[in-house]
Amino acid sequence: VRSTHKSSNFRVVWSSGPECSTPEAQLRKSRSRMLSALLSSTKVVHSLCDHPLRCIAASQQIDHHMWAKNGGSTAGMALNYGSVPLCRSLRDLDLTMVQLSASGFNVGLGARRVFSLLTNRFSLDGYLCDPDRRNS
């Protein structure tokens, strides 16, 4: 049995040989459906943390003038994202989603995966590793 993973739609196809019987084919088909459902739910859970985290990281980068060439419109968006009237419906909900995902319960990614995403989205990967490893 050879599995094929298509990342675009998370569908798993099991190839069957000529020696495959009908009950065995049904078992493979049910495994394929179960694995496809598991992979797609994992993708949804990952995106529930990743998209809000990208918004938070982009807002912080704009606040620290890392996107100064894009003009005042991006600064205005970051100001609206973090200011009092709109921060309750934008930034606070994003922070809540990241915190719930980090808590792990039954639907979250867990603290280790969220910390890995945090270091990746804020471009801290190179700063938190061993200096000897970083140079090699």
C-alpha positions in Angstrom: 0.0 0.0 0.0 1.4 3.4 -1.0 -0.1 6.5 0.3 -0.2 9.8 -1.7 -0.5 13.0 0.2 -1.9 16.0 -1.6 -1.3 19.2 0.4 -3.8 21.3 -1.5 -6.9 19.5 -0.3 -5.6 17.0 2.3 -7.0 14.0 0.5 -5.2 10.7 0.9 -5.5 8.1 -1.9 -4.5 4.5 -1.2 -3.4 2.6 -4.2 -4.5 -1.1 -4.3 -2.8 -3.9 -6.1 -4.4 -6.7 -8.0 -4.4 -9.0 -4.9 -6.8 -6.7 -3.1 -10.1 -8.3 -2.0 -13.4 -6.4 -1.7 -13.4 -6.3 2.2 -9.8 -5.2 2.1 -10.6 -2.4 -0.4 -13.5 -1.3 1.9 -11.1 -1.2 4.8 -8.6 0.9 2.9 -11.3 3.3 1.7 -12.5 3.8 5.3 -8.9 4.4 6.4 -8.5 6.9 3.7 -11.7 8.8 4.7 -10.6 8.8 8.4 -7.1 10.1 7.6 -8.5 12.8 5.2 -10.8 14.0 8.0 -8.0 14.0 10.5 -5.7 16.0 8.3 -8.3 18.6 7.3 -9.3 19.1 11.0 -5.6 19.6 11.8 -5.3 22.2 9.1 -8.3 24.1 10.5 -6.9 24.0 14.1 -3.6 25.3 12.8 -5.2 28.1 10.9 -7.2 29.2 13.9 -4.0 30.1 15.6 -1.8 31.0 12.6 -4.0 33.7 11.0 -4.6 35.8 14.1 -0.9 35.4 15.0 0.1 36.8 11.5 -2.2 39.8 12.1 -0.6 40.5 15.5 2.9 40.1 14.1 2.2 42.4 11.1 0.7 45.0 13.4 3.8 45.0 15.7 6.1 45.2 12.7 4.2 48.2 11.3 4.2 49.9 14.7 8.0 49.5 14.8 8.3 51.1 11.3 9.5 48.0 9.5 7.0 48.7 6.7 7.7 52.4 6.4 7.8 52.3 2.6 4.2 51.3 2.3 3.0 54.7 3.3 0.5 56.0 5.8 -2.2 53.6 5.0 -0.5 50.7 6.7 0.2 52.8 9.7 -3.4 53.8 9.8 -4.5 50.1 9.7 -2.1 49.2 12.5 -3.4 52.2 14.5 -7.0 51.1 14.1 -6.1 47.5 14.9 -4.6 48.5 18.2 -6.7 51.5 19.2 -9.4 51.4 21.8 -12.6 51.5 19.8 -11.6 48.7 17.3 -9.1 46.7 19.4 -12.0 45.0 21.2 -13.3 43.5 18.0 -9.9 43.0 16.3 -6.8 42.6 18.4 -8.4 41.2 21.5 -10.1 38.5 19.7 -6.9 37.5 17.9 -5.1 37.3 21.2 -7.9 35.2 22.6 -7.6 32.8 19.7 -3.9 32.4 20.1 -4.2 31.9 23.9 -7.0 29.3 23.5 -4.9 27.5 21.0 -1.8 27.6 23.3 -3.9 26.2 26.2 -4.2 22.9 24.3 -7.5 21.6 25.7 -9.0 19.3 23.0 -8.8 21.7 20.1 -5.6 23.7 20.5 -2.2 23.2 19.1 -0.5 23.1 22.5 2.1 25.4 24.0 5.1 24.1 22.2 3.6 24.4 18.7 2.2 27.9 19.4 5.6 29.0 20.8 7.2 27.6 17.6 4.7 29.7 15.5 5.4 32.8 17.6 9.1 32.6 17.1 8.6 32.0 13.4 6.1 34.8 12.8 8.1 37.3 14.8 11.3 36.2 13.0 13.0 35.2 16.3 14.2 31.8 15.0 17.9 32.8 14.8 18.0 34.6 18.1 16.9 31.7 20.3 19.3 29.0 19.1 22.7 28.1 20.3 25.4 30.5 18.8 27.7 27.7 17.8 24.9 26.0 15.9 23.8 29.3 14.3 27.2 29.9 12.7 27.6 26.4 11.4 
